[in-house]
């Protein structure tokens, strides 16, 4: 394996280009891993607040388990979870163009939650006003952003 110092001082500049190229080839993998890590970390954080004192709301893992029930009340944001999972699968299987489209769709679904002013808080159904968004929500969105970047890196290089 060639040492970076040898490459820098070598008259053959193509070695330096190859080294940079190999680093750029790893970016998508790094961003997919970051996206998955942020998604998992978002599950441990509050996602939104339903009182004006911003006391603890629901953690991401709770929303991941029961959020699908919101579909029956017109809240489709939970569907971003399986969509982001599909984008990771496309990124890992090197289908970057499809992965980019799916990751972008996932982010748009996630952002649609910002248009909701209230949320169902029990099965009655009782609605409560959304007063704010927790760190978990924003990390969830950033994880989709990293998925977009991972796929975009490869698409921009013309690899798929």
Buried (B, 14 or more C-beta within 10 A) or exposed (E): EEEEEEBEEEEEEEBBEEBEEEEEEEBBEBBBEBBBEBBEBBBEBBBBBBEEEBEEBBBBBEBBEEBBEBEEEEBEBBBBBEBBBBBBEBBEEEBBBBBBBBBBBBBEBBEBBEEBEEBBEEEEEEBBEBBBBBBBBBBBBBBBBBBBBBBBBBBEBEEB
